[in-house]
Amino acid sequence: MTNSNTLEERIQAAIQQALQEPPLTDVAPATLTPAELAALIDHTLLKPEAGEEQIRALVAEAIEFGFASVCVNPIWTPLCAELLAETNVKTCTVIGFPLGATLPSVKAFEAGEVAALGADEVDMVLAVGRLRDGDYHLVYRDIAEVADAAHEHEMILKVILETGLLTDEQKIAACVIAQEAGADFVKTATGFSGGGATVADVALMRRVVGPAMGVKAAGGVRTAFDALRMVAAGANRIGTSGGVAIMRELLEGRLHSGAAQPQGESY
């Protein structure tokens, strides 16, 4: 386990270093082929009212377009794992979602449960309130317990920071803690708690975690223009419910500028 003093020192050093550079507020969209962008997309459906018909349609779309994964609530993990078994599309599910206020031991247990049901990747919400309180040790333990459970079953772990609820200093602290605790990705937002992915946040997160760790932009990414700007800012995974519309834009040669929309429906 990382020493508390060492963790605090690394956080403070990262804050000083990251905030020396001015925030990146705009960037030209990255140049990717439709297939290259599709391979970065977690095709997402996390609405509580979603039923089996919608989940089956989500999976069919992911297979058709070659998305990285489908991201669903845990109850749909077995169905998605079954439908995707003979494909390259991964099954991703969420832990402690959407508030992050579940006990660390419960999050770790949930990770083990979804692994047994066939999940390949898990996106957990960190303990947002405790992060805002500065209780870095608890946030570290929260992530580390899930990381241990995920990696025991060879799953990828993405940690949702909920950037819309955090200051830049808190975002940096969360990135450092997630990295120290063994997470594979840091991720912007759930899309359910206000705020969503921004170029500035993605660029800041990439600056803090460096090139070796994943950064996932999620929350309000609805258009190809949005998605490609997030990639240019440093994202190497995109979480969106608008994957099909994004792909159709690219395939039809349309690229409309516009700001990402942070509403939950646009996750």
C-alpha positions, 0 to 999 in steps of 0.5 A: 500500500502507498504510504499516506505521506508519500501519496500526499507529497505526490499529489501536491507535486502533481498539482504544482506541475500540472497547474503551471501550464495554461488549461487547454480549452480548444483543440482541432479534432483528431483525424481518424478513420471511422474504424479507428474511432469506432475501436475507441468507443464504449457503446453505452446504455445505462438508463434504469428503464432499459430492457432486454430488447434495447440491450440486444439492439445495443449489442447488435450495433456494437458488433456492426460498427466494431465498437470497443465495448458495450457498457451496461448496468451489471444486471445485463452483464450475463446477456451481453457476455453471451451475445458477444462471446464470439466477437472482439467487442468487450462487455463493460459494466459499472461499479458503485454507479452512479454516486460512488458512495458504496462501501469499498468492500461492496464495490470490490465484491461487485467487481468479483461478481460481474467478473464471474458473469463475464465482464471484461471491463469495469467502470467504477465511481470513486468516493466523490464526497471523500475526495472532496473532503481530502480523505485521500487514504480512503479514496486510495483504498476504495480504488485499490480494492476494486483494482485488486479484484478486477485484475485478479480476473483480468478485467480492465478498471476505469475510475470515474472522477465525476469532474463536474463536481471537482476543482482542478486540484481535486481532479489532479488528486484523483488522477494521482490516487487512481494511478497509485492504486492500480487503475488502468484508466481515469474517466471524466464523468458518469453523465448523471451528476451534472457536468461531462467531458470537456477538452480542458479536463481530458487534457488535464487528466492526460497531463497528470497520468502521462502516456501509459495510462488510459483516459476515457472521455464520457458525459455529453459526447454526442457528435463526431466532432465532440469525440474527435476533439476528445481524442485530440485532447488525450482521450483513448476511449470514448463513452457515449450513447451516441455511438451510432450517430457518431459513426453515421456522421463519419461514414457520410462525411459529415462533421458538425462542430458543437459543444459536448452536452453533459446531460445524463441522457447524453452519456 
